[in-house]
Amino acid sequence: MGIQRRHDPDRSAEILRYLQSGFPLSRIDPKKLVDPNEIQTLRMPGWLPTAIVVNILRPTDQRGPKRRQIEAGDLVKVMHTKNSVAEIQLPGKLGEQDWQPIIHPIEVVDGQHRLWALEEPEEEEEKWSADFRNKIRELEIPVVAFHGLDTSWQAYLFYTINQLSKRITTSMVFDLYPLLRTEEWLLRFEGPDIYRQTRAQDLVILLWSHPESPWKDRIIRLGGREKGKITQAAFINSLMSSFIRRYTSGSGTRIGGLFGSRQRTHEIELNWVREQQAAFLIMCWRLIRNAVIKTRAQWATALLRKYEQELSNYSEPQRRELLFSGPDTQLAADQGVRGYMKVLNDLLWVANENNELDLREWDWVRKTKQDDNVAVSDALRQFERRCVKSIRYVSSIAETLADFDWRLPSALSPTDTNYATQAMYRGSSGYREIRRRMLAFIKEKGAKQISNLASEILEKLGYDAEEAEE
């Protein structure tokens, strides 16, 4: 009829492999596995949950270029009973091997490849065991049957089933099924970053676009470099190493991401959707920005003197804004962004585990017809009302870290006594170093609550021993 799909043997063969071994083995060539024993650990159930959609012809239906009607002996009869139940009577010729009707009594609207897959064990018997072939013959699959649909209605059904259906995004899966963030079978097939990376990208876009975000229009999304801005890739990596970090249950720090879930136990740290996560990040960055532009710390005073000479046409508020977003601050660079988010996540993770915060009490539902920015603003307002304790906690961290020396080494003379320390933050080793020094700074300068937690985290990370050696 031109409605049904042509047979794609590769597609039906994959469905058959899925029925035998489940996903992900259906898409993996066993010959490419380094360890053949992995086959058993990756094997999952294979089943066909969605219905085959068919149309049963009526005696008056005409098909083919010659507009023929189906022969009476080939009909599938549908008889209605008094109890609103339909009885289906199959043709008496069905069991005959040479039965080849000119007009077939049933047309498959959707599900052809599933049916072709069920025939393949018979066509290529040498590939499949007798036990598997028998199980395939016994397999029952759901069917939705229409009676007497013309071709235009069948085309409409095929279109709505296959064209209008919307595939769920990997970022939405992060919210709907948090345990998929840690499932070993998925991590080994898709890679450990599939959901986390998509969610991180979603959050970065919201931080870049939201009018209340300190990162509004300050994230480079299309390549290039610009002082005072950070690339989208760098911000994504910072989120994945902090708030969306995978929790490891073995030896080590055992500090996971606040937006993640625990491996194997499937426990969710915070049952937040992406709008809540974005609102929380905006709040955290807004607090550190506000604290930095107000600080009277030595590093800020030195930079402001420099700006007074170089940027005399700038107002005092404009020069102070550069302490956070200017070309001379780590807070506008990769190392500083990652350092702040990692330390913040460290402290929030431990405090949340100790039940010192009210983060778990924040429930929020997105209202209909809200766009992303309106929804994030709504979540932000509600968070400010509901989680006062957590806001005070993050404020304490931000106010302490505002006095941390955020200058880039390029803002200092090589003869400056602080130059060597700031230069240590360069390169890949700089991520670890700035995190260590920020935690040590909070331990020394912070209020009692965050100071004690910073000390605990330094011990967890093994940084205390390094500090003692210096």
C-alpha positions as CSV (number, residue, x, y, z in Angstrom):
1,M,0.0,0.0,0.0
2,G,3.0,2.3,0.4
3,I,2.2,2.7,4.1
4,Q,4.1,-0.1,5.6
5,R,7.9,0.1,6.0
6,R,10.2,-1.9,3.8
7,H,12.0,-4.7,5.6
8,D,15.3,-3.6,7.0
9,P,17.0,-6.9,8.0
10,D,19.5,-5.2,10.3
11,R,16.7,-3.7,12.3
12,S,14.8,-6.9,12.7
13,A,18.0,-8.8,13.5
14,E,18.8,-6.2,16.3
15,I,15.3,-6.7,17.7
16,L,15.9,-10.4,17.8
17,R,19.2,-10.0,19.6
18,Y,17.4,-7.7,22.1
19,L,14.8,-10.4,22.7
20,Q,17.6,-12.9,23.4
21,S,19.9,-10.8,25.5
22,G,18.3,-7.4,26.3
23,F,20.0,-4.1,26.2
24,P,22.9,-3.2,25.9
25,L,24.1,-6.6,24.6
26,S,21.8,-6.3,21.6
27,R,24.1,-3.5,20.4
28,I,27.4,-5.0,21.3
29,D,29.4,-7.4,19.2
30,P,30.4,-10.1,21.7
31,K,33.6,-10.7,19.7
32,K,34.8,-7.2,20.7
33,L,34.5,-7.7,24.4
34,V,37.9,-8.0,26.1
35,D,36.5,-10.4,28.7
36,P,33.9,-12.9,27.4
37,N,32.6,-13.2,31.0
38,E,31.2,-9.7,30.6
39,I,28.3,-11.2,28.6
40,Q,26.7,-12.6,31.6
41,T,27.1,-9.4,33.7
42,L,25.6,-7.3,30.8
43,R,22.7,-9.7,30.0
44,M,19.2,-8.1,30.7
45,P,15.6,-9.1,30.0
46,G,14.3,-8.6,26.5
47,W,10.6,-7.9,26.0
48,L,8.2,-6.2,23.6
49,P,6.1,-3.8,25.7
50,T,4.5,-1.8,22.9
51,A,1.6,-3.1,20.8
52,I,1.6,-4.2,17.2
53,V,-1.0,-2.1,15.4
54,V,-3.0,-4.0,12.8
55,N,-6.1,-3.5,10.6
56,I,-8.5,-6.4,9.9
57,L,-10.2,-6.1,6.5
58,R,-13.9,-6.3,6.1
59,P,-15.5,-8.3,3.3
60,T,-16.2,-5.1,1.3
61,D,-12.7,-3.6,1.6
62,Q,-10.9,-3.3,-1.7
63,R,-7.1,-3.5,-2.1
64,G,-4.5,-3.5,-4.8
65,P,-4.4,-1.7,-8.2
66,K,-7.3,-3.8,-9.4
67,R,-9.4,-2.9,-6.3
68,R,-10.1,-6.5,-5.4
69,Q,-12.1,-7.7,-2.5
70,I,-10.8,-10.4,-0.1
71,E,-12.1,-13.9,-0.7
72,A,-14.6,-15.1,1.8
73,G,-12.4,-18.1,2.8
74,D,-9.5,-15.8,3.6
75,L,-11.4,-13.4,5.9
76,V,-10.7,-12.9,9.6
77,K,-14.2,-12.5,11.0
78,V,-15.0,-10.1,13.9
79,M,-18.2,-10.9,15.7
80,H,-19.6,-8.7,18.5
81,T,-21.3,-10.3,21.5
82,K,-23.8,-8.9,23.9
83,N,-21.1,-8.3,26.5
84,S,-19.2,-5.7,24.4
85,V,-16.6,-8.4,23.7
86,A,-15.4,-9.1,20.2
87,E,-14.8,-12.7,19.1
88,I,-12.2,-13.1,16.3
89,Q,-12.6,-16.2,14.0
90,L,-9.5,-17.0,12.0
91,P,-9.7,-18.5,8.5
92,G,-10.1,-22.2,8.2
93,K,-7.2,-22.3,5.7
94,L,-4.8,-20.9,8.2
95,G,-3.1,-24.2,8.9
96,E,-2.6,-25.1,5.3
97,Q,1.0,-24.8,4.2
98,D,0.1,-23.6,0.7
99,W,-2.3,-20.9,1.8
100,Q,-1.3,-17.7,-0.1
101,P,-4.2,-15.3,-0.2
102,I,-4.2,-12.7,-3.0
103,I,-5.5,-10.1,-0.5
104,H,-4.2,-10.7,3.0
105,P,-6.9,-10.5,5.8
106,I,-4.7,-8.4,8.1
107,E,-2.6,-5.3,7.4
108,V,0.2,-4.3,9.8
109,V,0.1,-0.6,10.5
110,D,3.0,-0.4,12.9
111,G,5.3,-3.2,14.2
112,Q,6.5,-4.9,11.0
113,H,10.1,-5.3,12.2
114,R,9.0,-6.8,15.4
115,L,7.1,-9.5,13.5
116,W,10.0,-10.0,11.0
117,A,12.3,-10.5,14.0
118,L,10.1,-13.3,15.3
119,E,10.4,-15.1,11.9
120,E,14.2,-14.9,11.7
121,P,15.0,-17.9,14.0
122,E,13.2,-20.1,11.5
123,E,15.0,-18.5,8.5
124,E,18.5,-18.8,10.0
125,E,18.1,-21.8,12.3
126,E,21.9,-22.4,12.5
127,K,22.4,-19.2,14.4
128,W,19.9,-19.9,17.2
129,S,19.5,-22.7,19.7
130,A,16.4,-24.9,19.6
131,D,15.5,-23.7,23.1
132,F,15.6,-20.1,22.0
133,R,13.5,-20.8,18.8
134,N,10.9,-22.6,21.0
135,K,10.7,-19.7,23.4
136,I,10.2,-17.2,20.5
137,R,7.3,-19.3,19.2
138,E,5.7,-19.2,22.6
139,L,6.2,-15.4,23.0
140,E,3.0,-13.4,23.4
141,I,3.0,-9.8,22.3
142,P,0.3,-7.1,22.7
143,V,-1.8,-6.2,19.6
144,V,-4.2,-3.3,19.0
145,A,-6.5,-4.4,16.2
146,F,-8.7,-2.0,14.2
147,H,-11.5,-3.3,11.9
148,G,-12.2,-1.9,8.5
149,L,-9.8,1.1,8.4
150,D,-9.2,2.6,5.0
151,T,-5.7,3.5,3.8
152,S,-5.9,7.2,4.7
153,W,-6.7,6.3,8.4
154,Q,-3.9,3.8,8.5
155,A,-1.5,6.5,7.1
156,Y,-2.8,8.9,9.8
157,L,-2.2,6.3,12.6
158,F,1.3,5.5,11.3
159,Y,2.2,9.2,11.2
160,T,0.9,9.9,14.7
161,I,2.7,6.9,16.2
162,N,6.0,7.4,14.5
163,Q,6.3,11.1,13.6
164,L,4.6,12.9,16.5
165,S,6.0,10.9,19.3
166,K,8.6,12.9,21.2
167,R,11.8,11.1,22.4
168,I,12.6,11.9,26.0
169,T,15.8,13.9,26.4
170,T,18.7,12.5,28.4
171,S,18.5,15.5,30.7
172,M,14.9,14.7,31.6
173,V,15.9,11.1,32.3
174,F,18.3,12.6,34.9
175,D,15.2,13.8,36.8
176,L,12.7,11.0,36.1
177,Y,15.0,8.1,36.8
178,P,17.9,9.2,39.0
179,L,19.1,5.6,39.5
180,L,20.1,5.6,35.8
181,R,22.9,8.0,36.8
182,T,24.7,5.1,38.5
183,E,23.5,1.9,36.8
184,E,26.5,-0.2,35.9
185,W,25.0,-1.7,32.7
186,L,24.3,1.8,31.3
187,L,27.6,3.3,32.4
188,R,29.5,0.5,30.7
189,F,27.6,0.9,27.4
190,E,26.9,4.6,27.1
191,G,29.9,5.8,29.1
192,P,29.7,7.3,32.6
193,D,28.9,10.8,31.4
194,I,25.8,10.5,29.2
195,Y,23.2,11.8,31.6
196,R,25.5,14.0,33.7
197,Q,27.0,15.7,30.8
198,T,23.6,16.5,29.2
199,R,22.3,17.9,32.5
200,A,25.4,20.0,33.0
201,Q,24.9,21.5,29.6
202,D,21.3,22.3,30.4
203,L,22.3,24.0,33.6
204,V,25.1,26.0,31.9
205,I,22.6,27.3,29.3
206,L,20.2,28.4,32.1
207,L,23.1,30.2,33.9
208,W,24.0,31.9,30.7
209,S,20.5,33.0,29.8
210,H,18.8,33.8,33.1
211,P,18.6,37.6,33.8
212,E,19.4,37.2,37.5
213,S,22.5,35.0,36.9
214,P,25.9,36.5,37.5
215,W,26.9,34.5,34.4
216,K,24.3,36.1,32.1
217,D,26.0,36.4,28.7
218,R,29.4,35.6,30.3
219,I,29.7,32.0,29.1
220,I,31.3,31.5,25.7
221,R,29.2,28.9,23.8
222,L,30.5,29.0,20.3
223,G,34.3,28.8,20.8
224,G,37.0,31.5,21.2
225,R,38.4,33.1,24.3
226,E,37.7,36.3,26.1
227,K,38.9,37.6,29.4
228,G,36.2,37.7,32.1
229,K,34.3,34.9,30.4
230,I,34.6,31.1,30.5
231,T,33.9,28.5,27.9
232,Q,30.8,26.4,28.0
233,A,33.0,23.2,28.0
234,A,35.0,24.4,31.0
235,F,31.8,25.2,32.9
236,I,30.3,21.8,32.1
237,N,33.5,20.1,33.3
238,S,33.4,22.1,36.5
239,L,29.8,21.0,37.2
240,M,30.6,17.4,36.4
241,S,33.5,17.4,38.9
242,S,31.4,19.1,41.6
243,F,27.6,19.2,41.9
244,I,27.1,16.4,39.3
245,R,30.0,14.4,40.4
246,R,29.6,10.6,40.7
247,Y,29.6,9.2,44.2
248,T,32.1,6.4,44.7
249,S,31.3,3.9,47.4
250,G,34.8,2.4,47.5
251,S,37.9,3.7,49.1
252,G,38.6,7.4,48.8
253,T,36.9,10.6,49.8
254,R,33.3,9.4,49.4
255,I,32.1,12.8,48.6
256,G,29.6,12.9,45.7
257,G,27.7,15.5,43.8
258,L,24.8,17.2,45.6
259,F,22.7,16.8,42.4
260,G,23.7,13.2,42.0
261,S,22.8,9.8,43.5
262,R,24.6,7.1,45.3
263,Q,26.0,4.2,43.5
264,R,24.2,0.8,43.9
265,T,21.9,2.1,46.7
266,H,20.0,4.4,44.2
267,E,19.6,7.0,47.0
268,I,19.0,10.5,45.7
269,E,20.8,13.3,47.6
270,L,18.2,15.9,46.6
271,N,15.1,15.2,44.6
272,W,15.4,18.4,42.6
273,V,14.6,19.0,38.9
274,R,16.8,21.1,36.7
275,E,15.0,24.4,37.3
276,Q,15.7,23.9,41.1
277,Q,19.3,23.0,40.4
278,A,19.7,26.1,38.2
279,A,18.1,28.4,40.7
280,F,20.3,27.0,43.5
281,L,23.5,27.6,41.4
282,I,22.4,31.1,40.6
283,M,21.9,31.8,44.3
284,C,25.3,30.4,45.1
285,W,27.1,32.5,42.5
286,R,25.1,35.6,43.3
287,L,26.2,35.3,47.0
288,I,29.9,35.0,46.1
289,R,29.6,37.9,43.6
290,N,28.0,40.2,46.2
291,A,30.6,39.3,48.8
292,V,33.5,39.8,46.4
293,I,32.4,43.3,45.2
294,K,32.1,44.4,48.8
295,T,35.3,42.9,50.3
296,R,38.0,45.0,51.8
297,A,40.6,42.2,51.5
298,Q,44.2,43.1,50.6
299,W,44.0,41.4,47.2
300,A,40.9,43.4,46.2
301,T,42.4,46.7,47.5
302,A,45.5,46.1,45.3
303,L,43.4,45.4,42.2
304,L,41.2,48.5,42.8
305,R,44.3,50.7,43.0
306,K,45.4,49.2,39.7
307,Y,42.0,49.9,38.2
308,E,42.0,53.5,39.5
309,Q,45.1,54.2,37.4
310,E,44.1,52.2,34.3
311,L,40.3,52.7,34.3
312,S,39.9,56.2,35.6
313,N,36.7,56.6,33.5
314,Y,35.1,53.7,35.5
315,S,32.9,54.4,38.5
316,E,33.7,52.8,41.9
317,P,30.9,50.2,41.5
318,Q,32.1,49.4,38.0
319,R,35.6,48.8,39.2
320,R,34.4,46.7,42.1
321,E,32.3,44.6,39.6
322,L,35.6,43.7,37.9
323,L,36.8,42.0,41.1
324,F,34.3,39.3,40.2
325,S,34.0,39.4,36.5
326,G,37.1,41.2,35.3
327,P,40.2,40.0,33.4
328,D,42.3,39.7,36.5
329,T,40.2,37.4,38.7
330,Q,40.2,33.6,39.1
331,L,36.4,33.8,39.5
332,A,36.1,34.6,35.8
333,A,38.5,31.8,34.9
334,D,38.4,28.0,34.7
335,Q,40.4,27.2,37.9
336,G,38.5,29.7,40.0
337,V,35.0,28.5,38.8
338,R,35.9,24.9,39.4
339,G,37.5,25.6,42.7
340,Y,34.5,27.5,44.1
341,M,32.0,24.9,42.9
342,K,34.0,22.0,44.2
343,V,34.6,23.5,47.6
344,L,31.0,24.6,47.8
345,N,29.8,21.1,46.9
346,D,32.2,19.6,49.4
347,L,30.9,21.7,52.3
348,L,27.2,21.3,51.3
349,W,27.5,17.6,50.8
350,V,29.0,17.0,54.3
351,A,26.6,19.5,56.0
352,N,23.6,17.9,54.2
353,E,24.7,14.4,55.3
354,N,25.0,15.7,58.9
355,N,21.4,17.1,58.6
356,E,22.6,20.6,59.2
357,L,20.7,22.1,56.2
358,D,17.1,22.4,55.1
359,L,17.7,21.5,51.4
360,R,15.6,18.3,51.5
361,E,12.6,20.3,52.6
362,W,12.4,22.2,49.3
363,D,9.6,20.9,47.1
364,W,8.8,22.8,43.9
365,V,6.5,22.1,40.9
366,R,6.8,24.0,37.7
367,K,3.6,25.8,36.7
368,T,2.1,25.3,33.3
369,K,3.0,27.7,30.5
370,Q,6.1,29.0,32.3
371,D,9.2,29.3,30.1
372,D,12.5,28.2,31.5
373,N,13.6,31.6,32.8
374,V,10.3,32.3,34.5
375,A,10.3,28.8,36.1
376,V,13.8,29.3,37.4
377,S,12.9,32.7,38.8
378,D,9.8,31.1,40.5
379,A,12.0,28.4,42.0
380,L,14.6,31.0,43.2
381,R,11.9,33.0,45.0
382,Q,10.5,29.9,46.7
383,F,14.0,28.7,47.7
384,E,14.7,32.1,49.3
385,R,11.5,31.7,51.4
386,R,11.8,28.0,52.3
387,C,15.6,27.4,52.8
388,V,16.8,30.3,55.0
389,K,19.2,28.0,56.9
390,S,20.9,26.9,53.7
391,I,21.1,30.5,52.4
392,R,22.9,31.5,55.6
393,Y,25.2,28.6,55.3
394,V,26.2,29.4,51.7
395,S,26.5,33.1,52.6
396,S,29.0,32.3,55.3
397,I,31.1,30.3,52.8
398,A,30.9,33.1,50.2
399,E,31.7,35.9,52.7
400,T,34.8,33.9,53.9
401,L,36.0,33.1,50.4
402,A,35.6,36.7,49.3
403,D,38.8,37.4,51.2
404,F,40.6,34.6,49.5
405,D,43.2,35.9,47.0
406,W,41.4,35.5,43.7
407,R,44.0,37.3,41.5
408,L,45.4,35.7,38.4
409,P,49.2,35.5,38.3
410,S,49.0,37.9,35.2
411,A,47.7,40.6,37.5
412,L,50.9,40.4,39.7
413,S,54.5,41.3,39.1
414,P,56.8,38.3,39.2
415,T,58.5,39.9,42.1
416,D,55.3,40.1,44.1
417,T,55.5,37.8,47.2
418,N,52.1,36.3,46.2
419,Y,53.1,35.6,42.6
420,A,54.4,32.1,43.3
421,T,51.3,31.0,45.1
422,Q,48.9,32.3,42.4
423,A,51.1,30.7,39.7
424,M,50.5,27.3,41.3
425,Y,46.9,27.4,40.1
426,R,48.0,27.1,36.5
427,G,47.6,23.9,34.5
428,S,45.7,20.7,35.4
429,S,47.4,20.5,38.8
430,G,46.0,23.9,39.7
431,Y,42.5,22.5,40.2
432,R,43.6,20.4,43.1
433,E,45.8,23.1,44.5
434,I,43.2,25.9,44.6
435,R,40.7,23.5,46.1
436,R,43.1,22.6,48.9
437,R,44.1,26.2,49.6
438,M,40.4,27.4,49.6
439,L,39.5,24.7,52.1
440,A,42.5,25.5,54.3
441,F,41.5,29.2,54.1
442,I,38.0,28.4,55.3
443,K,39.4,26.2,58.0
444,E,41.5,29.1,59.3
445,K,39.2,32.1,58.6
446,G,35.7,30.8,58.5
447,A,32.9,30.7,61.1
448,K,33.0,27.7,63.4
449,Q,30.4,25.6,61.5
450,I,32.1,25.8,58.1
451,S,35.6,25.8,59.6
452,N,35.0,22.5,61.3
453,L,33.5,21.0,58.1
454,A,36.5,22.3,56.1
455,S,38.8,20.6,58.5
456,E,36.8,17.3,58.1
457,I,37.0,17.5,54.3
458,L,40.7,18.3,54.3
459,E,41.2,15.1,56.2
460,K,38.9,13.1,53.9
461,L,40.8,14.3,50.9
462,G,44.2,13.7,52.5
463,Y,45.2,17.4,52.1
464,D,46.1,17.8,55.8
465,A,49.1,15.6,55.4
466,E,50.3,17.7,52.4
467,E,49.9,20.9,54.3
468,A,52.0,19.6,57.2
469,E,54.8,18.8,54.7
470,E,55.0,22.3,53.4
